[in-house]
Amino acid sequence: MKIFKYIFGLFVLLTFTFSCTEQDGIDGDLSFIQGATSSNLAKIFEISNDNSGKVTITPLGDGFSRAIINFGHGAGAAASAEVKPGANVSYAYPEGSYNVVIDYYSIAGNKTSVTYPLTVTYRAPEELKVSLSGETKVKASALFAKSFLVYYGDVANETGTPMAIGEELPAHTYPASGGPFTLKVVALSGGAATTTYTKVLFGFPIDFEHPDVTYFFGTFGGGQKFEKVDNPNKSGLNASNKVGKFTRGHESWSGTYSPLNIPLNFANGNKIKVLAYNPKPENIGKNLNVELEWSINGPANGVGVLKVPFTKSGEWEELIFDFSTITAIPADVKYTQLVLRFNNTADGAGDEIFVDNFRLTN
């Protein structure tokens, strides 16, 4: 019996000793990592979708005690990082394709290197919004944008003006002639993808002929209307195809207002000439108002107001509004809003007049 117990004990001891000679997972055999490369790519890389280029890299596999991640980008100490099993590291990549090499080390110090291809693609910016104020000051916002380029559209072969997120570019002065001008704002993703905004700017001269210009004449007062229509009398001074039609509102103060993307600059002249057409003889002698508002560093509203009467009916005539006669207006003032009224302070609801070819001259 004692001999049996001795033999049994020796057997248990040998079994325990044999099981400890080669622990599972630390034997230096990392060949399984090679076979798992393709299927594990999606798990190894977590790529952000916000154009930050951030990629979180998690080495996968059992049986390694540490891993050295070579990012495939950058230089010096910043080009690699060491992580422990279960841990990860993040790196910001420019858009492009890279080979990420991970060196796996066993507890015995044996190394196995695996190369993982990585492609980082930035998405096009979304919800691009552009705002204009004052003398064509430009500001923009967009989701997933890194920055912007602004093209004012008034010079040939223009180089875009860089604009940072949250920045407003300073005032831009457009030339007196050569328009209309197309403003373009390009939202940059940081990679190849971009999103573009364009707007054909509204400013003098105003002739209603350009299909890409939004000739905005907002109205105030009940029954007041303004619309772009066919020329009712293509003869004499005005043979153009399209003109503006002003329908007088019920209130005597009714009229239209037009914010100007390109401010009216009196440095280019202080006389506004307008072609006007009055179809009703009884409206001869009634005034067309041209009022200028929201000046840049100039007088308050209510100063830049001139009234000129119709002298004809049934034919186009030129009305001249000479703002040099208003001494309170500086010679180089700039106005950002045009207001029109007809026969104000008097009755005349429903009266119609036609206007065209607003221009600024000396």
C-alpha positions as CSV (number, residue, x, y, z in Angstrom):
1,M,0.0,0.0,0.0
2,K,2.8,2.4,0.8
3,I,4.4,1.7,-2.5
4,F,1.1,2.5,-4.4
5,K,0.8,5.9,-2.6
6,Y,4.4,6.7,-3.5
7,I,3.9,5.9,-7.1
8,F,0.6,7.9,-7.3
9,G,2.2,10.9,-5.7
10,L,5.2,10.8,-8.1
11,F,2.7,10.7,-11.0
12,V,0.8,13.8,-9.8
13,L,4.1,15.7,-9.4
14,L,5.3,14.8,-12.8
15,T,2.0,15.8,-14.3
16,F,2.0,19.2,-12.6
17,T,5.6,19.8,-13.6
18,F,4.9,19.0,-17.3
19,S,1.9,21.3,-17.4
20,C,4.0,24.3,-16.2
21,T,6.8,23.9,-18.7
22,E,4.9,25.6,-21.6
23,Q,2.1,28.0,-20.5
24,D,-0.6,28.6,-23.0
25,G,-0.2,32.0,-24.7
26,I,3.4,32.8,-23.8
27,D,5.2,30.3,-25.9
28,G,6.5,32.9,-28.4
29,D,4.3,31.4,-31.2
30,L,2.4,34.4,-32.7
31,S,1.7,32.8,-36.0
32,F,-2.0,33.1,-35.4
33,I,-1.7,36.9,-35.8
34,Q,-0.6,36.5,-39.5
35,G,-3.7,34.5,-40.3
36,A,-6.0,37.1,-38.6
37,T,-4.7,40.2,-40.4
38,S,-7.5,40.6,-43.0
39,S,-10.4,39.8,-40.8
40,N,-9.2,42.0,-37.9
41,L,-8.6,45.2,-39.9
42,A,-11.9,46.8,-38.9
43,K,-11.3,46.0,-35.3
44,I,-7.7,47.2,-35.3
45,F,-8.6,50.7,-36.7
46,E,-11.4,52.9,-35.4
47,I,-11.5,55.8,-37.9
48,S,-13.2,59.0,-36.9
49,N,-15.8,60.5,-39.3
50,D,-15.3,64.2,-38.3
51,N,-12.4,65.1,-40.6
52,S,-10.0,65.2,-37.6
53,G,-8.1,62.3,-39.1
54,K,-8.1,60.6,-35.7
55,V,-7.6,56.9,-35.9
56,T,-7.6,54.7,-32.8
57,I,-5.3,51.7,-33.2
58,T,-5.8,48.6,-31.0
59,P,-3.4,45.7,-31.4
60,L,-5.3,42.4,-31.4
61,G,-4.2,38.9,-30.5
62,D,-3.3,36.6,-27.5
63,G,0.2,35.8,-26.4
64,F,1.9,39.1,-26.7
65,S,3.2,41.1,-23.8
66,R,3.6,44.4,-25.6
67,A,3.3,45.9,-29.1
68,I,5.1,48.7,-30.9
69,I,2.8,50.5,-33.4
70,N,4.6,52.2,-36.2
71,F,2.1,54.7,-37.6
72,G,3.5,54.9,-41.1
73,H,3.5,58.7,-40.8
74,G,5.4,61.3,-38.8
75,A,9.1,61.3,-37.7
76,G,11.1,60.6,-34.6
77,A,9.5,59.6,-31.4
78,A,6.1,60.7,-32.6
79,A,6.1,58.1,-35.4
80,S,5.5,55.2,-33.1
81,A,4.0,54.2,-29.7
82,E,4.1,51.2,-27.4
83,V,1.0,49.7,-25.9
84,K,0.1,46.8,-23.7
85,P,-2.4,44.0,-24.4
86,G,-6.0,45.4,-24.4
87,A,-4.8,49.0,-24.7
88,N,-4.8,51.3,-27.7
89,V,-3.4,54.6,-29.0
90,S,-4.8,57.4,-31.2
91,Y,-3.0,59.2,-34.1
92,A,-4.2,62.1,-36.3
93,Y,-3.6,61.3,-40.0
94,P,-3.8,63.6,-43.0
95,E,-6.0,62.2,-45.7
96,G,-4.2,59.5,-47.6
97,S,-3.1,55.8,-47.6
98,Y,-0.6,54.3,-45.0
99,N,1.0,51.1,-44.0
100,V,0.7,50.6,-40.2
101,V,3.3,48.1,-38.9
102,I,2.7,46.5,-35.5
103,D,5.6,44.7,-33.9
104,Y,4.2,42.1,-31.4
105,Y,6.6,40.9,-28.7
106,S,6.1,37.7,-26.6
107,I,7.1,37.5,-23.0
108,A,10.2,35.8,-24.1
109,G,11.1,38.8,-26.3
110,N,10.3,37.2,-29.7
111,K,9.0,39.7,-32.3
112,T,6.4,39.2,-35.0
113,S,5.7,42.1,-37.4
114,V,2.4,42.5,-39.2
115,T,1.6,45.2,-41.7
116,Y,-2.0,46.6,-41.8
117,P,-3.0,48.9,-44.7
118,L,-4.9,52.0,-43.7
119,T,-6.8,54.6,-45.8
120,V,-8.1,57.8,-44.3
121,T,-10.6,59.7,-46.4
122,Y,-12.1,63.1,-45.3
123,R,-15.8,63.8,-46.0
124,A,-17.1,66.8,-47.8
125,P,-18.2,69.6,-45.5
126,E,-22.0,69.8,-45.0
127,E,-24.6,72.5,-44.3
128,L,-22.4,75.3,-45.7
129,K,-23.9,78.7,-44.8
130,V,-22.5,82.1,-45.9
131,S,-23.5,85.5,-44.5
132,L,-22.7,88.9,-45.9
133,S,-22.8,92.2,-44.1
134,G,-21.8,95.8,-44.5
135,E,-19.4,96.3,-47.3
136,T,-19.4,92.7,-48.4
137,K,-17.9,91.3,-45.2
138,V,-17.9,87.5,-45.5
139,K,-18.4,84.9,-42.9
140,A,-19.2,81.2,-43.3
141,S,-19.9,78.0,-41.3
142,A,-20.1,74.3,-42.2
143,L,-20.0,71.0,-40.5
144,F,-16.7,69.1,-41.0
145,A,-14.9,72.1,-42.5
146,K,-11.3,72.8,-41.6
147,S,-11.2,76.3,-43.3
148,F,-12.6,78.2,-46.2
149,L,-11.4,80.0,-49.4
150,V,-13.2,83.1,-50.5
151,Y,-13.3,84.3,-54.2
152,Y,-14.8,87.7,-54.7
153,G,-15.1,87.3,-58.4
154,D,-13.9,90.8,-59.5
155,V,-10.4,89.9,-60.8
156,A,-9.2,87.4,-63.4
157,N,-7.3,84.3,-62.2
158,E,-8.2,85.1,-58.6
159,T,-6.4,83.4,-55.7
160,G,-8.8,82.5,-53.0
161,T,-8.5,84.4,-49.7
162,P,-8.1,82.0,-46.7
163,M,-10.7,82.3,-44.0
164,A,-10.6,80.4,-40.7
165,I,-13.5,78.8,-38.8
166,G,-15.4,81.6,-37.0
167,E,-13.5,84.4,-38.8
168,E,-15.2,87.3,-40.7
169,L,-13.1,88.7,-43.5
170,P,-12.8,92.5,-43.6
171,A,-14.7,94.8,-46.0
172,H,-14.2,94.2,-49.7
173,T,-14.7,97.1,-52.1
174,Y,-15.9,96.2,-55.5
175,P,-15.0,98.2,-58.7
176,A,-17.5,100.7,-60.0
177,S,-18.2,98.7,-63.2
178,G,-17.8,95.3,-64.6
179,G,-20.5,93.5,-62.6
180,P,-22.5,91.6,-61.7
181,F,-19.9,89.7,-59.6
182,T,-20.1,86.1,-58.4
183,L,-18.9,85.5,-54.9
184,K,-17.7,81.9,-54.3
185,V,-16.9,80.4,-50.9
186,V,-15.2,76.9,-50.8
187,A,-15.4,74.9,-47.6
188,L,-12.3,72.8,-47.2
189,S,-12.4,69.4,-45.6
190,G,-8.6,69.1,-45.0
191,G,-8.5,66.6,-47.9
192,A,-9.7,66.4,-51.4
193,A,-13.4,66.8,-50.7
194,T,-14.8,70.3,-50.8
195,T,-18.3,72.0,-50.8
196,T,-18.9,75.3,-52.8
197,Y,-21.3,78.1,-52.3
198,T,-21.9,80.7,-55.0
199,K,-24.0,83.9,-55.1
200,V,-24.3,86.5,-57.9
201,L,-24.2,89.7,-55.9
202,F,-27.0,92.3,-56.0
203,G,-25.8,95.9,-56.5
204,F,-25.7,98.8,-58.9
205,P,-26.2,98.8,-61.9
206,I,-29.7,97.2,-61.6
207,D,-31.2,96.2,-65.0
208,F,-33.2,93.1,-64.3
209,E,-31.6,91.3,-67.3
210,H,-29.3,88.8,-65.6
211,P,-31.0,85.5,-64.9
212,D,-28.6,84.5,-62.1
213,V,-29.1,87.7,-60.1
214,T,-31.8,87.7,-57.4
215,Y,-33.3,91.1,-57.7
216,F,-34.7,91.4,-54.2
217,F,-37.2,94.1,-53.6
218,G,-38.9,93.4,-50.3
219,T,-42.2,95.2,-49.6
220,F,-43.8,97.0,-46.7
221,G,-47.4,98.2,-46.5
222,G,-50.6,96.3,-47.4
223,G,-51.0,95.6,-51.1
224,Q,-47.5,96.7,-52.0
225,K,-45.9,94.6,-54.7
226,F,-42.8,94.5,-56.7
227,E,-41.9,92.0,-59.5
228,K,-39.7,91.5,-62.5
229,V,-41.8,91.6,-65.6
230,D,-41.6,91.9,-69.4
231,N,-41.0,95.5,-70.6
232,P,-44.5,96.9,-71.3
233,N,-43.1,99.4,-73.9
234,K,-39.9,98.3,-75.7
235,S,-39.2,101.6,-77.4
236,G,-37.5,104.9,-77.0
237,L,-35.0,105.1,-74.2
238,N,-35.6,101.4,-73.1
239,A,-35.7,98.4,-75.4
240,S,-34.6,95.9,-72.8
241,N,-36.6,92.7,-72.2
242,K,-37.1,92.8,-68.4
243,V,-38.0,95.6,-66.0
244,G,-39.3,96.1,-62.5
245,K,-43.0,96.6,-61.8
246,F,-43.9,98.7,-58.7
247,T,-47.5,98.4,-57.5
248,R,-48.4,101.0,-54.9
249,G,-49.7,99.7,-51.5
250,H,-52.7,100.9,-49.6
251,E,-50.8,102.9,-47.0
252,S,-49.2,106.1,-48.1
253,W,-45.9,105.1,-46.6
254,S,-45.7,101.7,-48.4
255,G,-42.8,100.9,-50.6
256,T,-39.9,98.5,-51.2
257,Y,-36.5,97.8,-49.7
258,S,-33.5,96.2,-51.2
259,P,-30.4,95.2,-49.2
260,L,-27.4,95.6,-51.5
261,N,-24.7,92.9,-51.4
262,I,-22.4,95.5,-53.0
263,P,-23.0,98.8,-51.3
264,L,-23.6,102.0,-53.2
265,N,-20.4,103.9,-53.2
266,F,-20.6,107.7,-53.7
267,A,-16.9,107.8,-54.4
268,N,-18.0,106.4,-57.8
269,G,-20.6,109.2,-58.3
270,N,-23.4,110.7,-56.5
271,K,-26.2,110.8,-59.1
272,I,-28.6,107.9,-59.4
273,K,-30.3,107.7,-62.8
274,V,-33.4,105.6,-63.3
275,L,-35.4,104.8,-66.4
276,A,-39.1,105.1,-65.4
277,Y,-42.4,104.4,-67.2
278,N,-45.7,105.8,-66.1
279,P,-48.7,104.3,-68.0
280,K,-51.3,106.7,-66.6
281,P,-51.5,110.4,-67.7
282,E,-53.1,111.4,-64.3
283,N,-49.9,110.3,-62.6
284,I,-47.8,113.0,-64.3
285,G,-46.3,115.2,-61.5
286,K,-46.4,112.4,-58.9
287,N,-43.0,111.6,-57.3
288,L,-40.8,108.5,-57.3
289,N,-38.8,108.4,-54.1
290,V,-35.3,107.0,-54.1
291,E,-34.2,106.6,-50.5
292,L,-30.8,105.4,-49.3
293,E,-30.4,103.7,-45.9
294,W,-28.0,101.9,-43.6
295,S,-24.9,103.9,-44.5
296,I,-21.4,102.8,-43.6
297,N,-20.0,105.5,-41.4
298,G,-22.4,108.0,-42.8
299,P,-25.6,109.8,-41.8
300,A,-28.6,108.1,-40.2
301,N,-31.6,106.9,-42.1
302,G,-33.9,109.6,-43.3
303,V,-31.2,111.9,-44.7
304,G,-30.6,110.3,-48.1
305,V,-34.0,110.9,-49.5
306,L,-34.9,112.5,-52.9
307,K,-38.2,112.8,-54.8
308,V,-38.4,113.4,-58.5
309,P,-41.7,113.7,-60.4
310,F,-42.8,112.0,-63.6
311,T,-43.1,114.3,-66.5
312,K,-44.4,111.9,-69.1
313,S,-46.8,109.1,-69.6
314,G,-46.8,106.3,-72.1
315,E,-43.1,106.4,-72.7
316,W,-39.8,105.8,-70.9
317,E,-38.1,108.8,-69.3
318,E,-34.9,109.2,-67.3
319,L,-35.2,110.5,-63.7
320,I,-32.1,111.9,-62.1
321,F,-31.6,111.8,-58.3
322,D,-28.7,114.1,-57.5
323,F,-27.5,113.3,-54.0
324,S,-24.8,115.9,-54.2
325,T,-27.5,118.5,-53.3
326,I,-27.9,117.0,-49.8
327,T,-25.0,118.6,-48.0
328,A,-25.4,116.3,-44.9
329,I,-24.2,113.4,-47.0
330,P,-20.4,113.0,-47.2
331,A,-18.9,112.7,-50.7
332,D,-17.6,109.2,-50.1
333,V,-20.4,107.6,-48.2
334,K,-21.5,104.1,-48.8
335,Y,-25.1,102.8,-48.5
336,T,-26.3,99.3,-48.1
337,Q,-30.0,99.6,-48.7
338,L,-32.1,101.1,-51.5
339,V,-35.8,102.1,-50.8
340,L,-38.4,103.0,-53.3
341,R,-41.7,104.7,-52.8
342,F,-44.3,106.2,-55.2
343,N,-46.6,109.1,-54.5
344,N,-46.0,108.8,-50.7
345,T,-48.0,110.8,-48.2
346,A,-50.9,110.8,-50.7
347,D,-53.6,108.4,-52.0
348,G,-53.0,106.1,-54.9
349,A,-53.4,102.5,-53.9
350,G,-52.9,100.1,-56.8
351,D,-51.1,102.6,-59.1
352,E,-48.4,100.9,-61.2
353,I,-45.1,102.3,-62.5
354,F,-42.2,100.5,-64.1
355,V,-38.5,101.1,-63.4
356,D,-35.2,99.9,-65.0
357,N,-31.5,100.5,-65.4
358,F,-30.6,102.0,-62.0
359,R,-27.0,103.3,-62.3
360,L,-24.6,105.6,-60.4
361,T,-22.9,108.4,-62.3
362,N,-21.2,111.7,-61.7
